[in-house]
């Protein structure tokens, strides 16, 4: 009996020690996770719709963008950065998954990568698995995404899309006269039985849809100021949680319509605004490379029957450029609020900041407007990094891709790379040491015209493009017979792309080299 009691006590002691050991191990693991989390940096991810590098820190002296200048002084400005597809849906699906458009299989405004490529995960979704809180406000994915909650899997805290307080359903327009006319048309549509939002909004916009406005209203009468304020509240909430955080902010301007408060229009004089210098189709460039900007033609103050190569009236061009510039300065002010907040919380040194445009924007060059092309004005974007690990006040002309965003951010934030990523980390370029570089010397992009896909590579000086027929994609077999047209431009001698130099004898060795780079990219 005594032996049994001793044995039982021994077993109890062993069990107790085992439990204590497990608890200690569990506590140690928790500490290790906590330590790992403290080494991970916060991430402020700023997307700006339709923003080309028309900014003072990109050398555009006429622009009033002091907060873009401020961000530039805090880190790196990439002056030769390009999107992978110059329209919202494909570009955003690409950057948010860290993969190229032929991997997401998103080549239009309607396809949801969750359906076209269900094996892919979003990078904010991955960050949640790495111990991050993740949330967003505004336009991050394209609005055509069918995933609920603005791709709800991406957020540990719900994404928000707030409207200006007290504004009607049509909060895009704030000019009193326009709002009154829209309300009148809405009532007219309702009487005709058009009671669903899509029905009466279509009725209204078929009759009145200005391409710009500049009423004398506060910033928060438009959505982007509300987005900035909401982002600040979201960051406050996450800062109280003790985890590293990912905050996405998606500004909608300078996307059409070019609407911004009057004070931003007043920063610029219409008479001083210059229109595009080259307003012709490029010599020798295939017609399929151009378009007649259907997006802009959908506005009620723009002539609808315009063919490829026809220019808008000069005064309308100046008005549109003026509106675009006003919108950029409006966004600059919202950027300032975000930077002020992080500075007030002493979080600038603990937060990786990345700012990007989802594509560029034609403002009359080649007679083009909007995006939807493989030309420089459509593919080139502002791309800026700041925070820990980024040398201050740097600028690089090295060609880089938007798909490089998350590899770079993860590197800076001490997050393990996800095997899905197809871009490269740009961290070697983020110091002031010219000897540190990356092994790829070109950016790449593509754009579709019907059954033909144009693929291009852009180096520091040149761009080479091939147009492939028969719905070719890079996962298909590459054949020379499939190529229906080619383009080549020299940005040192011809920065406005006035002539396709593909057949010029002096460039044949360069063309051959760039073709090899493009083929290697398409067949890897």
N, C-alpha and C positions, 0 to 999 in steps of 0.2 A: 504493500500500500504506500509505504514511504517512498519507494522507488518510483511509483506511478505519479506521485505528487511532484517529485523533483523533475521527472521527465516532462510533465505538463507545464511546470514553471519555466523549464528550459525552452520548450516550444513557444511559449508565450513571449519570452524574451527575444527569441530569434525572429518571431513574427513582428514584434515591436520594432526591432532594429531594422528589419526589412522595410517596414512602412516608413520609418524615419529616413532610411536611405533613398527610398523612392521619392519621398517628399523633398529631400535635399536635392536629388537629381532634377526633380520637376522645378524646384526653385531656381536651381542653377540654369536650367534651360530657359526659364522665364527671364532671368537676368541676362543671358546671352542674347535672347531676342530683343530685350530692351536696349542692350548695348548696341546691337546691330541697327536697331531703329534710330538710336541717337546719332549714329554715323551716317545714316541716310538723310539726304537733304530734301527740303520741301521743293515743290515744282509749281511755278506759275506759268501757265501755258496760254498764250494770247494769240488768238486767230483773228485776222482782219479780212473781211470779205472784199474781194476785188481790188486789193491794195497793190498797186505797182510801186516801184521805188521813187515815187515823186515826193521826196522828203529832203529836208535840208541836210541831213547827215549823209545823204547820197549825192550831194553836190548840187542839189536844186535850190539855188540861192533865193529864188522868188518865194519859196514855201515858208510858211510860219508854223514850224513844228518843233518847238523847244523841248518837248518831252521825249520825242524821238532822239533829238540831240543828246539829251540827258542819259537815255538808255545806252546810246552809242558810246558815251564817255565811260559808262560802267562796264563795257565789255567789248564784244566783237561784232562788227558789221560785215556780213558777207555780201560783196558787191556783184558777185557773179553766181547767184543762186537761182535755181530753176525748179519749177514744179514738174511732176511726171505726166500731167494731163491738164490742159488749160481750160477746165470748167469745174464747177463746184463739186458735184457728186463724185466723180472719179478721183479728183485730187484729194478730197477729204477722206474717202475710203482708203486711199493709199497711205496717207500720212498716219491715220489713226490705227492702222494695222501694221505699219512698218514694212509694207510689201508693195510691189509694183502693180499697175493696173491690170496687167495680164494674169496676175495671181489672184487679185480680188474679183476679176471678171466684171468690174464696174466700169463701163465706158459711156454712161449716160447719166441723166439726172434722176432716174427712177429706181434703178437696181439697188437692192439692199445687200451688202456683202454677206450678211448673215444667211441669206438664201443662196447667193451665187457661189459663195465659198465658205460653207458652214464649218470647215475645219479651222478657220482663222479665229483668233481672239483679238480683241482690241487691246491696245497698250494700257489704257487706264484700268481695264479689267484685270490685266496681268499685275498691275501695281497693287491692286487690292490684295492679291494673293501674296504679295511681298510685304504686307503689313501696313499699307497706306490707307488713309481715308481718301476718297475720290469723289469730287463733285464738279458740276459745271453750270454755266449760265449762258444763254444766248445760242448763237449758231455755231455748233461744233461739227456735227455731221450735217449733211444736206437735209433739208426739211422733207425731201421725198422719201427718206428712210422709213420703212414700214415697221421697224422695231419700236415697241412701246417705250415710253419714257425717254425719248431721244437716245435710243440704244441703251436701255436701262441697265444692261449688264456692265456698262462702263462705270457705273456710279455706286459707291457704297452709301452715299447720301443723295437724295433725288436731284436730278437736273432740274433747273428752273428756266422758264421762259416768261418772265413777267412783262406786263404792259404798263405804260405810264398811268398813274392813278387818275381815275375819273375820265379817262379818254374813251371815246366810242370804239366800236369794233374796228373801224378804219383808222387806226392810230398811226399809220404811215404818213398821213397828211395832216398838217396842223394849221394850214392857212385857213382863216375863217371863211373866206368865200368858197374855197374848194370843199370844205367840210359841209357847208350849208347846201351846196349843190349835190354832194354825195348823199346827204340825208334825204333830200327831195327825191332823188333817183331811187333810193332804197324804198321809200314809201310807195313810189310808183311801181316798183318791181313786186312788192308784196301784194299790191292790189291785183296784179296780173297773175298771182298764184305762185310766184317764185319765192318760196318761203325758206328754202334751205340756204345756208350761207353760200355755198358754191354757186347756187343759181342767181341770187340777187347780187353777189359780188361781181360775177361775170357780166351781168346786165349793167352795173354801174361802171365798171372799168371799160366796157365797150364804148362808153359815151364820154367819160372824163377820166383821164389818167395822166396827169402832168409828169414830165420827166424830171422836174426839179421844183423846189420852192425854198423860200428863205424868210419865213415869218418872224416877227419879233417876239419870240417865246423863250422861256428858260430851257436849259439843256435837258431837263428831265421831262419835257413834253415829247421827246423822242426816246425810243427804246434804249439806245446805246448808253445813255447816262444812267438809266435805271439798271441796265446790266452791270455797269461798273459798281454802283451802290450795292447791288445784290451780291456781287462777288466779294465785296469787302465784308458783308455780314456773314457770308459763307466761310470766309477765311477766319473770321473771329471765332466762329463756332468750332471749326476744326482745330484751331490753336488751343482750345480748351480741352481737347480730347487726348492729348499726350502722344499721338501718333504722327509720323511724317505725313504730309498731305500733298495731294495733287489738285490744283484749282485750274479749271479750264474756263476761259472767258472768250466768248465768240461775238465780236462786234460785227454789225451788219453793214454799216457804211464803211467805205464809199460805194457800196453796191447801189445800182439804180433802185428807185429814183433818187436823185442827188438832193436830198432834203436835209437841211441843217439850219439851226437858228441864225437869225440875221447877223449877229455879231461876228460870225465866222465868215460870212459872205463879205462883210465890211473890211476884212483884213486884206482884200485884194481889189484892185481897180480893173473893171472890165476892159477899159481901153488899153491897159498894159499887158493884157493876156495875149500870148502868142499862140497861134494855131500850129499844127504840125507842118514842118517844112516840106516833107515829101508826101504829096497827096496824089499819087498815081499807082498803078499796078507795077510791080517790079518787072524790069525787062527780062524776058526769057523765063520767068517763073510760071509754072503751070497754073491754070485758072483754078484748079481744085484746091490750091493753097489758100484761096481767099473766100470770103463770104460777104453777105450783104446785111449783116447785123440784125437779124430778126428780133433779138431781145429788145434792142432800142426802138425798133420800128413798131413795137407793140404799144408804145406810149402815144397818147392822143395828140400831142403837139409835134410829132415827128412824121414827115411824109412816109407813107407806107410803101409806095411803089418806087423803090430805089433798087437799081441793079448793081451787081458787083462792079466796082470801079467808079461809081458815081459819088461825088462828094456832097456833103450837106452844105447849106448856105453858111457863109462865114460867121454871121451873127449868131446863128444857132450853135455853131461849133464853140464860139467864145462863151456863150451861156452855159453850155454843158461842161466845158473845161473849168469855168468859174465855179460851178456847182460841185464838181469833183474835188477841186482844191478846198472849198469850204468844208466839205465832208471830212477830208483828211485832217484839217485843223480841228474839227469837232472831235474826232477820234483821238487826236493828240491830247486834248484836254482830259479825256477819260483815262487815257494811259497815265497821265500825271496823277490822277487820284489814286490809282493802284500803287504807283511808286511811293507816293506820299504816305499811304497807309503802311506799307512794309517798312518804310524808314521810321515811322512813328513807333512801330513795334520792335525796332531793332532786329528785324528779320532779313534785311537785305543780304547779309553775309551768310545766312543759312538757307537761302532760297535760290535755286536755279531758275532763271527767267529765260524763256524763249518766246520770241515774237515772230510771226510769219504771216504772209499773205497766201491765200489759196490759189492764186494765179495773178498775172498782171492784167493790164487793161489797155486796149487801143483807144486813143483819143484823137482819131482822125488820120493817123499815119496810114499810108497805103489806101486811103479813103475808108479805112476800117474803124469800127467801134466795138466795144465789148471785148470778149476774149476769143475762144473758139478757133485758135490757129496754132501753128508751130513757129510763128514769128517771135522776135525778141520781146516786143511789147506785151505779148500774151503770156510767155513762159517765165519771164524774169520777175523775181519777187524780192521784197525786203525779207531778210532772214538775219535775226539778231540774237545773240546769247549774252547773258550776264550772270554774275554770281560767283560762288566759290569755284576755283579752278579755272576761271576765265580772266586772262590778263586785261587790264583796263585800257580803253581808248585804242582799240586795234581795228584794222580794216584789212580784208583779204580779197584778192581778185581770183583766187583759186576757184575753179568751177565746182559747185557742190549741188546736191539734190535735196529737195524737201524730204524725201524718204530717209535721209540721214538724220532726221530730227531725233527720233527716239533712241537710236544707238548713242548719240551724243549726250542726250539728257541723262540716260541711264548711267553712262560713264561718269558724268559729273556728279550725279546724285548717289553714287555708290550702290546702284541696283544691278543685280546680275542680268546679263543679256538674255533675251528670250531667243530661242533657236529659230523662231519664225522670221526674224528681222532680215531684210534684204539690203538695207542701207549699211553705211559704215560710220564709225565714230569719227567726228571731226575734232576731237580733243587735241590731237597733235598740232592742229592749226590754231588753237586758242591761246597760245602763249606768244611771246615776242621773240622767239628764237626761230630765225628763218631756216635753220637746218632740220627742224622737225616738220614733217610733212606726211601726206598720205599717198598711197600707191596708185590712185586713180586720178587721171588728169582730164576727165571730161564729165559733164553732166549729161543726162539722157531724158528724153520725153517723147510723147506720142500724141497724135490727134487723128480722129476718124472722120472721113467724109464718105458716108454711105458704106459701100463694100470695100473701100480703100482705106488703109491705115498708114499714116505717115509717121515713121520713126526717125528720130534725130539724135545726134550727139553734138554737144556744145563744149568746145575747149576754151581756153582763155582768149583766143583770137578768132576762131572759126566756128561755123555750124554746117554740118552735113546732114541732109535729109533724104530718105528713100520713101517713096509711096508704093505700097504693096497692094495688089488687087486680091479678089477672091476671098475677102474676109480673113486674110492672113493674120495670125497672131504669133507671138514669139515662141509659143509651145508647138507650133507647126514646123514642118520642114522648110528651111530657108532655100529658095531657088531664085536664080537670077531672072528667069523668065517671068516671074511674078511681079517684077519691078516695072511700074508704068511711068514713073517720073522721078527726077532727082533734083536737089537744090544744094547750092554751096554759096556761103557768104563769108566775106572777110571784114570783120568789124573794126579793124584798124584803118583800112582804106575806104570802107563803105559802111559806116555804122548805121545808116538808114535803110540798108538792104534794098538799094535801088536797082541792083542787077544780080541775076543768078549767074554765078561765075563757073558753073559746073563744067563748061566746055573750054575754058581758058587754058591755054597750053602751060602757062607759068605755074598753075596750081595742080597739075595732074599728080605729082608725087604726094602732095598733101591730101588730095582727094582720096588717093589710094590708101593712105595711112588711116584716114578717118573712116573710110569704108570698112577697113579691117577692124577698127574699134567697134563700130556699130554692129558688124556681123558677130563679133565675139560676144557683145552684150546680148544680142538676140538669140544666140545659140547656146549660151552657158546653162 
